[in-house]
Amino acid sequence: MSASSSSISSSSFNDYNAQLQGSALKATRAAVSLPADVPFHRSIHPEFAKGLDQCSTRVLSLTNKLLNLSTTVNASTSSRGKGKARLEAQDDVVDNFHSLLVDVMDQLLENADIGLDEFLGHSKAPAIAVNPTPATTQKKKPATTTPGRLDPALQHAAHLAKPQLSFRKKVDNSNLTTWSPTLKHKYNAQVPSGYNFGEEGDEPSTSLHPYHYEIKHISYPTRMFTSTPPLSPRSFEDTPFSWVSTPQEFASMLNKLRTRTATEIAIDLEHHNYRTFSGFVCLMQISTREEDFVVDTLALREEMEELNEVFTNPSIVKVLHGAESDIIWLQQDFNLYIINLFDTYHASKVLDFPRHGLATLLEMYCDFTADKRYQLADWRIRPLPAEMLHYARSDTHFLLFIYDNLRNALLDRAQSRAQSRAESPSSSTSSPPPDPSIPAAHLLVREVLSRSQETALRIYEKEIYDAEFGLGPGGWDTMARKWNKTALMRIADGAGASSAANVQRAVYRVVHAWRDKIAREEDESTRYVLPNHYIFSLAERTPADMAAFLSVFHPAPPIIRRRAKELLDAIRDAVKGALGAPGPPNSSVEGDTARREADVTMSVAQKLDDVPTSRSSVLSASLWTNVSAITASSSTLFGPTLPRNAPPALPIAPQSLLLGGTSSIISNSSRTASNKARFLETATRIHSALVIAPTVVKVINVKKEVVSTPAVVATADDPEVLKNEGVEELPFVQASHRRQAAEPVDDTIVVVGQPKRKKRKRVTEKATDMSDTTLEPESSIKQEEVEAFDYASVSNILDDGSDSERVDVPSSKKKQKHAKGSNASFYGNFGAPPKAHSQLKSGNQSRTFR
């Protein structure tokens, strides 16, 4: 279709239109046939994800071309300028689809209708021509720094190949080797390499820093302690600039730095540490009073060591800002060292500035606002965009002017302090006396140079992973303390911890160690392999299978997609190792707690094991495995109908609603192999989702023994109080063996309510004198006659409200009135307890709360 589309005529337009609509219909059908869960398929099919990304990039490119053509054709009438209507990513399609596509297409179709009407003569010119007002041309404002986030394409260039793969000296990220300096030649040396730098009276020692002696015994130039007017920097347009990316350009720059006898140079570095484990320097900016240089350190990695001839020259002041990391990076990548360092960060600290960043100093002394968004940009991009190159130059272009101002400020403040100390000698007693060998005006500059010396003496040390204690900047204990995860810290280890806590800690340590190992192997940063919050999620919500594992990530990192099974197996091994064999409990309470925790953790371990596929494994993992444990020997309802030694029958239904036909998977030979496998798979899923309940304790048959009731005797002190001697508990008797109660007699009077019992009359004194302490038989005791109840005298309950139904209560038995707020209803007849002194007496008097 592309060949025929290049030449379209009126005769071939209909065929081209039909072919175009057919292609659009095929594309629509293909888009509809995509699965709904595209992110899931992207995570498990790398080829599908790669093809989908390529197709999406192509569709975005074609759409942007169409938008560009539509805006250029209608530039005179469209309100959008050329190139503004553009789709950059998926977010633009989701958020700005209507404004970027629908509006443009509507305007394009509307212009097409207008053009067709004019061509066919349907639209007529107006009778009176109206001169349109000429559009006022506004002068475009120069591009300024726009606030907001940096372009994702500049912050992380995912399409770039790793530059470290082309380095001559391969990167060594192993955890067993150490780093040591390998200088080819020691420039500006005062002592040879390996010199014993111990002072007099100290023990002899050596240092890994080859310029330790030269830095400690430096003689600073006198011009550094003289106040001179600062030299204003020239503008970017007037200052010569050189991009150094070849050995010839590097030699030319080095020759200029040698022969021009520059007294001060400004240095800055741009570092990258996201797509590499140890990080590497991508750019080096060097500025003199006359020229700016930007060195491509990715292309000139082997030649950079020659700069030691300039960097170790003590007569040249090297001005850096915040050189703590720069000193380490120079040693790590290029074996570069600096002598006579002046760190403007330490100068701002000595001068007690409220803020100490380079952006603050640029605004204070140069009235220049740097776009700090590019500080996090991906400096591996080649060729470097103009905005990023402008930002890189600004870091060193104004730094020498800032150095002049800070040095003068240090000298002036030290001089003013010396004068105030001389005028008021009493004030000098509170502060330590200055060194008499150093002039008072030089004290603050010397303080900055002393701090800069400590920075220049820093030594690069290779990061070693401590798997046992988790110490160091990349250790697991350090990370748990930083995120305030108390349960995962090293101090939480111990035998007294619960099983669940041990499982979490074991998974956390294993995942953390796995991330460090893979980052070293792949030469990727640890946060690129697996961000920190994912490690805590895996430890706190231990995944049982691959689906639960992938559900933790939103989205899954690229390395996790490739090595998901490896990490999941490591988590399973950690869980099994953390559970172990439970020991005997010390007490019943501790045993119950240990058993409950073991049940919870073992359920996780059972889910982590492979799902059984055979029939025997299915039956062993099912809920009804131990059927004999819950089978009674006899039935109370139906009697002894169940045989004792009969094998337990499996709970298999004769008909399956899911598969149809008989559900017997063993004896039925007519069932096909596919149906058997499907049934086993379904049963396995059901059984794996269930939690096996504990077996029921067998019922022990209790012998039915009737205990004879002991005789009722009277006590010695009170013969009326009866007492049962012997066993008080009676055995349980089934309903069939119980005696039937005697049927009531027809003329028995049923007493309603609870009439007040009358006091039992005491036995006469004659009875007490009797030698026999046993009670008389019931026939000999005279029973009181029960007074007949008159139902006619009692009012009907249905006739409430009648005064005649009221029962007069004697005044002597009136109900006791309870005081307000009394809790007599709760405490019975006792009075309410006294209120506490801190109890609120009354509240809400203003009625403000409802």
SULUR-V302917 format. One record per pair of residues at least 24 apart in sequence whose ideal C-beta (glycine too) atoms are under 10 Angstrom apart, sorted by the first residue. I is the first residue (numbers start at 0). J is the second residue. If there is no record, write none. Layout:
I&J ; I&J
//
This chain:
26&58 ; 29&54 ; 30&54 ; 30&58 ; 38&549 ; 38&553 ; 38&554 ; 38&555 ; 39&546 ; 39&549 ; 39&550 ; 39&555 ; 41&554 ; 41&555 ; 41&560 ; 42&549 ; 42&552 ; 42&554 ; 42&555 ; 42&559 ; 42&560 ; 42&563 ; 43&545 ; 43&549 ; 43&555 ; 43&560 ; 43&563 ; 44&560 ; 45&557 ; 45&560 ; 45&561 ; 48&557 ; 48&560 ; 55&88 ; 55&89 ; 55&92 ; 58&86 ; 58&92 ; 59&85 ; 59&86 ; 59&87 ; 59&88 ; 59&89 ; 59&91 ; 59&92 ; 60&86 ; 62&86 ; 62&91 ; 62&92 ; 62&99 ; 62&100 ; 63&87 ; 63&99 ; 65&100 ; 65&103 ; 65&104 ; 65&107 ; 66&99 ; 66&100 ; 66&103 ; 66&104 ; 66&107 ; 68&107 ; 69&100 ; 69&103 ; 69&104 ; 69&106 ; 69&107 ; 69&110 ; 70&103 ; 70&106 ; 70&107 ; 72&107 ; 72&110 ; 73&103 ; 73&106 ; 73&107 ; 73&109 ; 73&110 ; 75&134 ; 76&106 ; 76&109 ; 76&110 ; 76&113 ; 77&102 ; 77&103 ; 77&106 ; 77&107 ; 77&110 ; 78&102 ; 78&106 ; 79&103 ; 79&106 ; 87&150 ; 87&151 ; 87&152 ; 88&151 ; 88&152 ; 90&151 ; 142&386 ; 143&368 ; 143&370 ; 144&368 ; 144&369 ; 144&370 ; 144&371 ; 144&372 ; 144&386 ; 144&390 ; 145&370 ; 145&372 ; 146&370 ; 146&372 ; 147&372 ; 148&372 ; 148&375 ; 149&370 ; 149&371 ; 149&372 ; 149&373 ; 149&374 ; 149&375 ; 149&376 ; 149&377 ; 149&386 ; 149&387 ; 150&372 ; 150&376 ; 150&384 ; 150&386 ; 151&377 ; 152&376 ; 152&377 ; 152&380 ; 152&384 ; 153&372 ; 153&373 ; 153&375 ; 153&376 ; 153&377 ; 153&378 ; 153&380 ; 153&384 ; 153&386 ; 153&387 ; 154&273 ; 154&372 ; 154&373 ; 154&375 ; 154&376 ; 154&377 ; 155&273 ; 155&274 ; 155&375 ; 155&376 ; 155&377 ; 155&379 ; 155&527 ; 156&274 ; 156&376 ; 156&377 ; 156&378 ; 156&379 ; 156&380 ; 156&381 ; 157&274 ; 157&377 ; 157&557 ; 159&274 ; 159&377 ; 159&379 ; 159&380 ; 159&381 ; 160&274 ; 160&379 ; 161&274 ; 161&275 ; 161&379 ; 161&521 ; 161&522 ; 161&523 ; 162&271 ; 162&274 ; 162&275 ; 162&279 ; 162&281 ; 162&296 ; 162&297 ; 162&298 ; 162&300 ; 162&379 ; 162&381 ; 163&271 ; 163&274 ; 163&275 ; 163&276 ; 163&277 ; 163&278 ; 163&279 ; 163&297 ; 163&300 ; 163&379 ; 163&522 ; 164&522 ; 165&297 ; 165&298 ; 165&300 ; 166&279 ; 166&297 ; 166&300 ; 166&301 ; 166&332 ; 167&300 ; 167&301 ; 168&300 ; 168&301 ; 168&332 ; 169&522 ; 170&275 ; 170&276 ; 170&277 ; 170&279 ; 170&519 ; 170&522 ; 171&277 ; 171&461 ; 171&519 ; 172&275 ; 172&276 ; 172&277 ; 172&461 ; 172&462 ; 172&515 ; 172&518 ; 172&519 ; 172&520 ; 172&521 ; 172&522 ; 172&523 ; 173&461 ; 173&463 ; 173&519 ; 173&520 ; 174&461 ; 174&462 ; 174&463 ; 174&464 ; 174&465 ; 174&466 ; 174&515 ; 174&516 ; 174&519 ; 175&463 ; 176&461 ; 176&463 ; 177&207 ; 177&460 ; 177&461 ; 177&463 ; 178&207 ; 178&277 ; 178&330 ; 178&331 ; 178&458 ; 178&459 ; 178&460 ; 178&461 ; 178&462 ; 179&207 ; 179&459 ; 179&461 ; 180&207 ; 180&208 ; 180&209 ; 180&210 ; 180&330 ; 180&334 ; 180&336 ; 180&458 ; 180&459 ; 181&209 ; 181&304 ; 181&334 ; 182&209 ; 182&210 ; 182&304 ; 182&307 ; 182&334 ; 182&335 ; 182&336 ; 183&304 ; 183&305 ; 183&307 ; 183&334 ; 184&304 ; 184&305 ; 184&307 ; 184&308 ; 185&209 ; 185&210 ; 185&213 ; 185&307 ; 185&311 ; 185&336 ; 186&210 ; 186&304 ; 186&305 ; 186&306 ; 186&307 ; 186&308 ; 186&309 ; 186&310 ; 186&311 ; 186&312 ; 186&336 ; 186&338 ; 187&213 ; 187&307 ; 187&308 ; 187&309 ; 187&310 ; 187&311 ; 187&312 ; 187&313 ; 187&314 ; 187&336 ; 187&338 ; 188&212 ; 188&213 ; 188&311 ; 189&213 ; 189&216 ; 189&217 ; 189&313 ; 189&338 ; 190&216 ; 206&456 ; 206&458 ; 207&330 ; 207&458 ; 207&459 ; 207&460 ; 208&330 ; 208&336 ; 208&455 ; 208&456 ; 208&457 ; 208&458 ; 208&459 ; 209&307 ; 209&311 ; 209&330 ; 209&334 ; 209&336 ; 210&307 ; 210&310 ; 210&311 ; 210&336 ; 210&337 ; 210&338 ; 210&455 ; 210&456 ; 211&336 ; 211&455 ; 211&456 ; 211&458 ; 213&311 ; 213&313 ; 213&336 ; 213&338 ; 213&339 ; 213&455 ; 214&311 ; 214&313 ; 214&336 ; 214&337 ; 214&338 ; 214&339 ; 214&340 ; 214&451 ; 214&452 ; 214&453 ; 214&455 ; 214&456 ; 215&452 ; 215&456 ; 216&313 ; 217&313 ; 217&338 ; 217&339 ; 217&340 ; 217&448 ; 217&452 ; 217&455 ; 218&313 ; 218&314 ; 218&339 ; 219&313 ; 219&314 ; 219&316 ; 219&339 ; 219&341 ; 219&441 ; 219&444 ; 219&445 ; 219&448 ; 220&262 ; 220&263 ; 220&313 ; 220&314 ; 220&315 ; 220&316 ; 220&339 ; 222&262 ; 222&263 ; 222&314 ; 222&316 ; 222&406 ; 223&262 ; 223&263 ; 223&316 ; 223&339 ; 223&341 ; 223&402 ; 223&406 ; 223&410 ; 223&441 ; 223&444 ; 223&445 ; 223&447 ; 223&448 ; 224&406 ; 224&409 ; 224&410 ; 224&413 ; 224&437 ; 224&438 ; 224&440 ; 224&441 ; 224&444 ; 224&445 ; 224&448 ; 225&406 ; 225&407 ; 225&410 ; 225&440 ; 225&441 ; 226&403 ; 226&406 ; 226&407 ; 226&408 ; 226&409 ; 226&410 ; 226&411 ; 226&414 ; 226&440 ; 227&403 ; 227&406 ; 227&407 ; 227&410 ; 228&403 ; 228&407 ; 229&364 ; 229&399 ; 229&400 ; 229&401 ; 229&402 ; 229&403 ; 229&404 ; 229&405 ; 229&406 ; 229&407 ; 230&263 ; 230&288 ; 230&399 ; 230&400 ; 230&403 ; 231&365 ; 231&397 ; 231&400 ; 231&403 ; 232&286 ; 232&288 ; 232&291 ; 232&365 ; 232&367 ; 232&396 ; 232&397 ; 232&398 ; 232&399 ; 232&400 ; 232&401 ; 232&403 ; 233&288 ; 233&289 ; 233&291 ; 233&396 ; 234&396 ; 235&291 ; 235&389 ; 235&392 ; 235&393 ; 235&396 ; 238&286 ; 238&287 ; 238&288 ; 238&289 ; 238&290 ; 238&291 ; 238&392 ; 238&396 ; 239&287 ; 239&289 ; 239&290 ; 239&291 ; 239&292 ; 240&286 ; 240&290 ; 240&291 ; 240&292 ; 240&293 ; 240&388 ; 240&392 ; 240&396 ; 241&285 ; 241&290 ; 241&291 ; 241&292 ; 241&293 ; 241&294 ; 242&291 ; 242&292 ; 242&293 ; 242&294 ; 242&295 ; 242&382 ; 242&383 ; 242&388 ; 243&283 ; 243&285 ; 243&292 ; 243&293 ; 243&294 ; 243&295 ; 243&296 ; 243&298 ; 243&299 ; 243&302 ; 244&293 ; 244&294 ; 244&295 ; 244&296 ; 244&297 ; 244&298 ; 244&299 ; 244&381 ; 244&382 ; 245&295 ; 245&298 ; 245&299 ; 245&302 ; 246&298 ; 246&299 ; 246&301 ; 246&302 ; 248&292 ; 248&294 ; 248&295 ; 248&298 ; 248&299 ; 249&292 ; 249&294 ; 249&295 ; 249&298 ; 249&299 ; 249&302 ; 249&303 ; 249&305 ; 249&306 ; 250&302 ; 250&305 ; 251&292 ; 252&285 ; 252&290 ; 252&292 ; 252&294 ; 252&306 ; 252&309 ; 253&292 ; 253&302 ; 253&305 ; 253&306 ; 253&308 ; 253&309 ; 255&285 ; 255&287 ; 255&289 ; 255&290 ; 255&292 ; 256&285 ; 256&287 ; 256&290 ; 256&292 ; 256&306 ; 256&308 ; 256&309 ; 256&310 ; 256&312 ; 256&315 ; 257&308 ; 257&309 ; 257&312 ; 259&287 ; 259&288 ; 259&289 ; 259&290 ; 260&312 ; 260&314 ; 260&315 ; 261&285 ; 261&286 ; 261&287 ; 261&288 ; 261&289 ; 261&290 ; 261&309 ; 261&312 ; 261&314 ; 261&315 ; 261&316 ; 261&399 ; 262&287 ; 262&288 ; 262&314 ; 262&315 ; 262&316 ; 262&399 ; 263&287 ; 263&288 ; 263&315 ; 263&316 ; 263&317 ; 263&318 ; 263&339 ; 263&341 ; 263&398 ; 263&399 ; 263&402 ; 263&403 ; 264&288 ; 264&292 ; 264&309 ; 264&310 ; 264&312 ; 264&315 ; 264&316 ; 264&317 ; 264&318 ; 264&319 ; 264&395 ; 264&398 ; 264&399 ; 265&291 ; 265&316 ; 265&317 ; 265&318 ; 265&319 ; 265&320 ; 265&341 ; 265&343 ; 265&394 ; 265&395 ; 265&396 ; 265&397 ; 265&398 ; 265&399 ; 265&400 ; 265&401 ; 265&402 ; 266&306 ; 266&309 ; 266&310 ; 266&317 ; 266&318 ; 266&319 ; 266&320 ; 266&322 ; 266&325 ; 266&329 ; 266&335 ; 266&337 ; 266&340 ; 266&394 ; 266&395 ; 266&398 ; 267&293 ; 267&318 ; 267&319 ; 267&320 ; 267&321 ; 267&322 ; 267&325 ; 267&357 ; 267&391 ; 267&392 ; 267&393 ; 267&394 ; 267&395 ; 267&396 ; 267&398 ; 268&294 ; 268&296 ; 268&319 ; 268&322 ; 268&324 ; 268&325 ; 268&326 ; 268&328 ; 268&329 ; 268&332 ; 268&378 ; 268&391 ; 268&394 ; 269&293 ; 269&296 ; 269&328 ; 269&373 ; 269&374 ; 269&376 ; 269&378 ; 269&379 ; 269&383 ; 269&387 ; 269&390 ; 269&391 ; 269&394 ; 270&296 ; 270&324 ; 270&325 ; 270&327 ; 270&328 ; 270&332 ; 270&378 ; 271&297 ; 271&376 ; 271&377 ; 271&378 ; 271&379 ; 271&524 ; 272&328 ; 272&524 ; 272&526 ; 272&527 ; 273&375 ; 273&377 ; 273&379 ; 273&523 ; 273&524 ; 273&526 ; 273&527 ; 274&377 ; 274&379 ; 274&521 ; 274&522 ; 274&523 ; 274&524 ; 274&527 ; 275&379 ; 275&518 ; 275&521 ; 275&522 ; 275&523 ; 275&524 ; 275&527 ; 276&462 ; 276&473 ; 276&515 ; 276&517 ; 276&518 ; 276&519 ; 276&520 ; 276&521 ; 276&522 ; 276&523 ; 276&524 ; 276&525 ; 276&527 ; 276&528 ; 277&328 ; 277&331 ; 277&332 ; 277&459 ; 277&461 ; 277&462 ; 277&518 ; 277&519 ; 277&522 ; 277&524 ; 278&324 ; 278&327 ; 278&328 ; 278&331 ; 278&332 ; 278&524 ; 279&328 ; 279&331 ; 279&332 ; 279&378 ; 279&379 ; 280&325 ; 280&328 ; 280&329 ; 280&331 ; 280&332 ; 280&333 ; 280&335 ; 280&378 ; 281&376 ; 281&377 ; 281&378 ; 281&379 ; 281&380 ; 281&381 ; 281&383 ; 281&391 ; 282&378 ; 282&379 ; 282&383 ; 282&387 ; 282&388 ; 282&391 ; 282&394 ; 283&325 ; 283&328 ; 283&329 ; 283&332 ; 283&333 ; 283&335 ; 283&391 ; 283&395 ; 284&388 ; 284&390 ; 284&391 ; 284&392 ; 284&393 ; 284&394 ; 284&395 ; 284&396 ; 284&398 ; 285&309 ; 285&310 ; 285&317 ; 285&395 ; 286&318 ; 286&392 ; 286&393 ; 286&394 ; 286&395 ; 286&396 ; 286&397 ; 286&398 ; 286&399 ; 287&315 ; 287&395 ; 287&399 ; 288&399 ; 288&400 ; 291&391 ; 291&392 ; 291&393 ; 291&395 ; 291&396 ; 292&392 ; 292&395 ; 293&383 ; 293&388 ; 293&391 ; 293&392 ; 293&395 ; 295&381 ; 295&382 ; 295&383 ; 296&328 ; 296&332 ; 296&333 ; 296&378 ; 297&378 ; 297&379 ; 297&381 ; 298&381 ; 299&333 ; 300&332 ; 300&333 ; 301&333 ; 302&333 ; 303&329 ; 303&332 ; 303&333 ; 303&334 ; 303&335 ; 304&332 ; 304&333 ; 304&334 ; 304&335 ; 305&333 ; 305&335 ; 306&333 ; 306&334 ; 306&335 ; 306&336 ; 306&337 ; 307&333 ; 307&334 ; 307&335 ; 307&336 ; 307&337 ; 307&338 ; 309&335 ; 309&337 ; 310&335 ; 310&336 ; 310&337 ; 310&338 ; 310&339 ; 310&340 ; 311&335 ; 311&336 ; 311&337 ; 311&338 ; 311&339 ; 312&337 ; 312&338 ; 312&339 ; 313&338 ; 313&339 ; 314&338 ; 314&339 ; 315&339 ; 316&340 ; 316&341 ; 316&399 ; 316&402 ; 316&406 ; 316&448 ; 317&341 ; 317&342 ; 317&451 ; 317&455 ; 318&342 ; 318&343 ; 318&346 ; 318&395 ; 318&398 ; 318&399 ; 318&401 ; 318&402 ; 318&403 ; 318&405 ; 318&406 ; 318&451 ; 319&343 ; 319&344 ; 319&394 ; 319&395 ; 319&398 ; 319&402 ; 319&451 ; 319&454 ; 319&455 ; 320&344 ; 320&345 ; 320&346 ; 320&347 ; 320&355 ; 320&356 ; 320&357 ; 320&360 ; 320&361 ; 320&394 ; 320&395 ; 320&398 ; 320&401 ; 320&402 ; 321&345 ; 321&347 ; 321&355 ; 321&356 ; 321&357 ; 321&454 ; 322&451 ; 322&454 ; 322&455 ; 322&457 ; 323&453 ; 323&454 ; 323&457 ; 324&454 ; 324&457 ; 325&454 ; 325&457 ; 326&454 ; 326&455 ; 326&456 ; 326&457 ; 326&458 ; 326&459 ; 327&454 ; 327&457 ; 327&458 ; 327&459 ; 327&460 ; 328&459 ; 329&459 ; 330&457 ; 330&458 ; 330&459 ; 330&460 ; 331&459 ; 331&460 ; 331&461 ; 332&459 ; 334&459 ; 336&455 ; 336&456 ; 337&451 ; 337&454 ; 337&455 ; 338&452 ; 338&455 ; 339&448 ; 339&451 ; 339&452 ; 339&455 ; 340&447 ; 340&448 ; 340&450 ; 340&451 ; 340&452 ; 340&453 ; 340&454 ; 340&455 ; 340&456 ; 341&402 ; 341&405 ; 341&406 ; 341&444 ; 341&447 ; 341&448 ; 341&451 ; 342&447 ; 342&448 ; 342&450 ; 342&451 ; 342&452 ; 342&453 ; 342&454 ; 342&455 ; 343&398 ; 343&401 ; 343&402 ; 343&404 ; 343&405 ; 343&406 ; 343&447 ; 343&451 ; 344&447 ; 344&450 ; 344&451 ; 344&454 ; 345&405 ; 345&446 ; 345&447 ; 345&448 ; 345&449 ; 345&450 ; 345&451 ; 345&453 ; 345&454 ; 346&401 ; 346&402 ; 346&404 ; 346&405 ; 346&406 ; 346&408 ; 346&409 ; 346&443 ; 346&444 ; 346&446 ; 346&447 ; 346&448 ; 346&450 ; 346&451 ; 347&401 ; 347&405 ; 347&408 ; 347&447 ; 348&446 ; 348&447 ; 348&450 ; 349&405 ; 349&408 ; 349&409 ; 349&412 ; 349&413 ; 349&442 ; 349&443 ; 349&444 ; 349&446 ; 349&447 ; 349&450 ; 350&405 ; 350&408 ; 350&409 ; 350&412 ; 350&443 ; 350&447 ; 351&412 ; 352&405 ; 352&408 ; 357&393 ; 357&394 ; 357&397 ; 357&398 ; 357&401 ; 358&393 ; 358&394 ; 360&397 ; 360&398 ; 360&400 ; 360&401 ; 360&402 ; 360&404 ; 360&405 ; 361&393 ; 361&394 ; 361&396 ; 361&397 ; 361&398 ; 361&400 ; 361&401 ; 363&401 ; 363&404 ; 364&397 ; 364&400 ; 364&401 ; 364&402 ; 364&403 ; 364&404 ; 364&405 ; 364&408 ; 365&393 ; 365&396 ; 365&397 ; 365&398 ; 365&400 ; 365&401 ; 365&404 ; 366&397 ; 367&393 ; 367&396 ; 367&397 ; 368&393 ; 369&393 ; 369&394 ; 369&397 ; 405&444 ; 405&447 ; 406&443 ; 406&444 ; 406&447 ; 408&443 ; 409&440 ; 409&441 ; 409&442 ; 409&443 ; 409&444 ; 409&445 ; 409&446 ; 409&447 ; 410&440 ; 410&441 ; 410&442 ; 410&443 ; 410&444 ; 411&440 ; 411&443 ; 412&440 ; 412&442 ; 412&443 ; 413&438 ; 413&439 ; 413&440 ; 413&441 ; 413&442 ; 413&443 ; 413&444 ; 413&445 ; 413&446 ; 414&438 ; 414&439 ; 414&440 ; 414&441 ; 414&442 ; 414&443 ; 415&440 ; 416&440 ; 416&442 ; 416&443 ; 417&442 ; 462&515 ; 462&519 ; 464&511 ; 464&512 ; 464&515 ; 464&516 ; 464&518 ; 464&519 ; 466&508 ; 466&509 ; 466&511 ; 466&512 ; 466&515 ; 466&516 ; 467&508 ; 469&507 ; 469&508 ; 469&511 ; 469&512 ; 473&511 ; 473&514 ; 473&515 ; 473&518 ; 473&525 ; 474&511 ; 474&515 ; 475&504 ; 475&507 ; 475&508 ; 475&509 ; 475&510 ; 475&511 ; 475&512 ; 475&514 ; 475&515 ; 475&534 ; 476&508 ; 476&511 ; 478&507 ; 478&511 ; 478&525 ; 478&531 ; 478&534 ; 478&535 ; 479&504 ; 479&507 ; 479&508 ; 479&511 ; 479&534 ; 479&535 ; 479&538 ; 481&531 ; 482&531 ; 482&532 ; 482&534 ; 482&535 ; 484&534 ; 484&535 ; 484&538 ; 484&539 ; 486&538 ; 486&539 ; 487&511 ; 487&534 ; 487&535 ; 487&538 ; 487&539 ; 494&582 ; 497&592 ; 497&593 ; 497&595 ; 497&596 ; 497&599 ; 497&600 ; 498&577 ; 498&578 ; 498&579 ; 498&581 ; 498&592 ; 498&593 ; 498&595 ; 498&596 ; 498&597 ; 498&598 ; 498&599 ; 498&600 ; 498&601 ; 498&603 ; 499&541 ; 499&577 ; 499&596 ; 499&599 ; 499&600 ; 499&603 ; 500&577 ; 500&596 ; 501&574 ; 501&576 ; 501&577 ; 501&578 ; 501&579 ; 501&596 ; 501&600 ; 502&538 ; 502&541 ; 502&570 ; 502&573 ; 502&574 ; 502&575 ; 502&576 ; 502&577 ; 502&578 ; 502&596 ; 502&599 ; 502&600 ; 502&603 ; 502&604 ; 503&535 ; 503&537 ; 503&538 ; 503&539 ; 503&540 ; 503&541 ; 503&573 ; 503&574 ; 503&577 ; 504&538 ; 504&573 ; 504&577 ; 505&538 ; 505&541 ; 505&570 ; 505&572 ; 505&573 ; 505&574 ; 505&575 ; 505&576 ; 505&577 ; 505&578 ; 506&534 ; 506&537 ; 506&538 ; 506&539 ; 506&540 ; 506&541 ; 506&542 ; 506&569 ; 506&570 ; 506&571 ; 506&573 ; 506&574 ; 506&577 ; 507&534 ; 507&535 ; 507&537 ; 507&538 ; 507&539 ; 507&573 ; 508&534 ; 508&538 ; 508&573 ; 508&577 ; 509&537 ; 509&538 ; 509&566 ; 509&569 ; 509&570 ; 509&571 ; 509&572 ; 509&573 ; 509&574 ; 509&576 ; 509&577 ; 510&534 ; 510&535 ; 510&536 ; 510&537 ; 510&538 ; 510&566 ; 510&569 ; 510&570 ; 510&573 ; 511&537 ; 511&538 ; 512&569 ; 512&573 ; 513&562 ; 513&565 ; 513&566 ; 513&569 ; 513&570 ; 513&573 ; 514&558 ; 514&559 ; 514&566 ; 516&569 ; 517&558 ; 517&559 ; 517&561 ; 517&562 ; 517&565 ; 517&566 ; 518&558 ; 520&558 ; 520&562 ; 521&557 ; 521&558 ; 521&561 ; 521&562 ; 523&556 ; 523&557 ; 523&558 ; 526&556 ; 527&556 ; 527&557 ; 527&558 ; 528&556 ; 528&557 ; 528&558 ; 528&559 ; 528&562 ; 529&555 ; 529&556 ; 529&558 ; 529&559 ; 529&566 ; 530&556 ; 533&559 ; 537&566 ; 537&567 ; 537&570 ; 538&570 ; 538&573 ; 541&570 ; 541&571 ; 541&573 ; 541&574 ; 541&577 ; 541&600 ; 541&603 ; 541&604 ; 541&606 ; 541&607 ; 542&566 ; 542&567 ; 542&570 ; 542&571 ; 542&603 ; 542&606 ; 542&607 ; 543&567 ; 543&570 ; 543&571 ; 543&574 ; 543&602 ; 543&603 ; 543&604 ; 543&605 ; 543&606 ; 543&607 ; 543&608 ; 543&687 ; 544&571 ; 544&606 ; 544&607 ; 544&609 ; 544&610 ; 544&687 ; 547&606 ; 567&607 ; 568&607 ; 570&607 ; 571&604 ; 571&606 ; 571&607 ; 571&608 ; 571&609 ; 572&607 ; 573&607 ; 574&600 ; 574&603 ; 574&604 ; 574&606 ; 574&607 ; 575&604 ; 575&607 ; 575&608 ; 577&604 ; 578&603 ; 578&604 ; 594&693 ; 598&690 ; 598&691 ; 598&693 ; 599&690 ; 601&691 ; 602&690 ; 602&691 ; 605&687 ; 605&690 ; 605&691 ; 606&687 ; 606&688 ; 606&690 ; 608&687 ; 610&680 ; 610&683 ; 610&684 ; 610&686 ; 610&687 ; 611&679 ; 611&682 ; 611&683 ; 611&686 ; 611&687 ; 612&676 ; 612&679 ; 612&680 ; 612&683 ; 613&679 ; 613&683 ; 614&664 ; 614&665 ; 614&675 ; 614&679 ; 614&682 ; 616&679 ; 616&683 ; 616&686 ; 617&664 ; 617&678 ; 617&679 ; 617&680 ; 617&682 ; 617&683 ; 617&685 ; 617&686 ; 617&687 ; 618&649 ; 618&682 ; 618&686 ; 619&686 ; 620&682 ; 620&683 ; 620&686 ; 620&687 ; 620&689 ; 620&691 ; 621&649 ; 621&650 ; 621&682 ; 621&683 ; 621&685 ; 621&686 ; 621&687 ; 621&689 ; 621&691 ; 622&650 ; 622&685 ; 622&686 ; 622&689 ; 622&690 ; 622&691 ; 622&692 ; 623&647 ; 623&648 ; 623&649 ; 623&650 ; 623&651 ; 623&686 ; 623&691 ; 624&649 ; 624&686 ; 624&691 ; 624&694 ; 625&691 ; 625&692 ; 625&693 ; 625&694 ; 625&695 ; 626&650 ; 626&694 ; 627&694 ; 627&697 ; 628&693 ; 628&694 ; 628&695 ; 628&696 ; 628&697 ; 629&692 ; 629&694 ; 629&695 ; 629&696 ; 629&697 ; 630&695 ; 630&697 ; 631&695 ; 631&697 ; 631&698 ; 632&697 ; 632&698 ; 632&700 ; 633&698 ; 633&700 ; 635&698 ; 635&733 ; 651&682 ; 655&681 ; 657&681 ; 657&682 ; 701&730 ; 701&731 ; 702&730 ; 703&730 ; 703&731 ; 703&732 ; 703&733 ; 703&736 ; 704&730 ; 705&729 ; 705&730 ; 705&732 ; 705&736 ; 706&730 ; 710&773 ; 711&773 ; 711&774 ; 712&772 ; 712&773 ; 712&774 ; 713&762 ; 713&772 ; 713&773 ; 713&774 ; 714&772 ; 715&772 ; 717&761 ; 718&761 ; 718&762 ; 718&766 ; 718&767 ; 718&769 ; 718&772 ; 718&773 ; 718&774 ; 719&759 ; 719&760 ; 719&761 ; 719&762 ; 719&774 ; 721&774 ; 748&785 ; 748&786 ; 748&787 ; 748&788 ; 749&788 ; 750&785 ; 750&788 ; 751&788 ; 751&790 ; 751&793 ; 752&788 ; 754&785 ; 754&786 ; 754&788 ; 757&783 ; 759&783
//
